[in-house]
Amino acid sequence: MGISPGDPHNLNELARAIALGIRIARRHEKGKSTKRLEARVERIREKAQEREDQRGKK
């Protein structure tokens, strides 16, 4: 269940994405690479969208 009817992310995915976003911001401030963390956020987003698309096909 998402925050809004059109939101594909569930609460767990939103919490994980926010936590990763905080880690990304901190690493960016330190001048470190954020590519790996950004890829994890992207995978979360893709998985949520794929699940939402499957629900729409039924």
C-alpha positions in Angstrom: 0.0 0.0 0.0 1.4 3.3 -1.0 1.0 6.8 0.5 -1.4 7.8 -2.3 -3.4 5.7 -4.7 -1.0 6.5 -7.6 2.2 5.8 -5.6 3.8 2.5 -6.5 6.0 2.4 -3.4 4.9 0.7 -0.1 5.9 2.1 3.3 9.0 -0.2 3.6 10.3 0.9 0.2 9.8 4.6 1.0 11.6 4.2 4.3 14.5 2.4 2.7 14.7 5.0 -0.1 14.7 7.9 2.4 17.4 6.2 4.5 19.5 5.7 1.4 19.0 9.3 0.3 20.4 10.5 3.7 23.4 8.2 3.2 23.9 9.5 -0.3 23.7 13.2 0.8 26.3 12.5 3.6 28.7 10.7 1.2 28.3 13.5 -1.4 29.2 16.1 1.2 32.4 14.1 1.9 33.2 13.9 -1.8 32.8 10.1 -1.9 31.2 8.0 -4.6 27.4 7.5 -4.3 27.0 5.4 -7.4 26.3 2.1 -5.5 23.8 3.7 -3.2 22.0 5.4 -6.1 21.8 2.1 -7.9 20.1 0.6 -4.9 17.5 3.4 -4.8 16.9 2.9 -8.5 16.4 -0.9 -8.0 13.8 -0.2 -5.3 12.0 2.2 -7.6 12.0 -0.2 -10.5 10.8 -3.1 -8.4 7.9 -1.0 -7.1 6.9 0.3 -10.5 7.0 -3.3 -11.9 4.8 -4.5 -9.1 2.4 -1.6 -9.7 2.3 -2.3 -13.5 1.4 -5.9 -12.8 -1.5 -4.9 -10.6 -2.8 -2.7 -13.4 -2.8 -5.6 -15.9 -5.1 -7.7 -13.8 
